[in-house]
Amino acid sequence: MTSPLAVAAAARAVLDGGVVAYPTEAVYGLGCLPRDETAVSRILRMKRRSWRKGLLLIAADLETLMRYVALERSPLASEILASWPGPYTWVLPARADVPEWLTGRRGSIGVRLTAHAIAAELASRVGDALVSTSANVSRRPPARTALAARRAVGREVDYVLSGKVGGGAKPTSIRDGMTGAVLRPS
């Protein structure tokens, strides 16, 4: 069981501009404040990943996600809302003020209303969405435990929040919120 003090410490690290590793529905994620370009750049360096690929965000509540996406533009809005909270990531039109380091200049962004209790509590304590990308170097297997996350990126993160990942065998599915097309199966 993850202690409330540990979640509070991870939230403080994020609010101080840090990067944390934390459990999600299927793997450990790397997270930071989405509008903190320095922290996002650190994550991209850790993963050896181009900013042009874009990143996804998780949140504990719909109101927070709506700061980043124009859900009302999706013809699948009802289906999307019915899938949340849960292990479903949807790529939706980004709001005009969402930084390009999050969208990869695509005009859209992947978002998920997380059902994972620890990830949701962390996002709730931060009071914003969190960047959520797997805690690994690109093209390497994602971490599924705190120990694996520490081995993969431990020296480069400010805090590793220990806890169990959800029951997903693979990272969450990603679907296009405009067409319903599966971009990454689960």
FENSULGI-V504540 format. One record per backbone hydrogen bond with DSSP energy under -1.0 kcal/mol. CO is the residue of the C=O (numbers start at 0). NH is the residue of the N-H. Records with the same first field share a line. If there is no record, write none. Layout:
CO=NH, NH
This chain:
2=6
3=7
4=8
5=9
6=10
7=11
8=12
9=13
10=14
11=15
12=17
13=16
18=157
19=30
20=160
21=28
23=165
24=167
26=23
27=134
28=21
29=132
30=19
31=130
32=35
34=36
35=39
36=40
37=41
38=42
39=43
40=44
41=45
42=46
43=48
46=137
49=52
50=53
55=131
56=111
57=129
58=113
60=64
61=65
63=66
64=67, 68
67=94
69=72
70=73
73=76
75=79
76=80
77=81
78=82
85=87
88=174
89=110
90=176
91=108
92=69
94=97
98=101, 102
99=103
101=54
106=93
108=91
109=56
110=89
111=58, 113
112=85
115=119
116=120
117=121
118=122
119=123
120=124
121=125
122=126, 127
129=57
132=29
133=135
136=139
142=27
144=148
145=149
146=150
147=151
148=152
149=153
152=155
158=20
172=88
173=182, 183
174=90
175=179
180=175
183=173
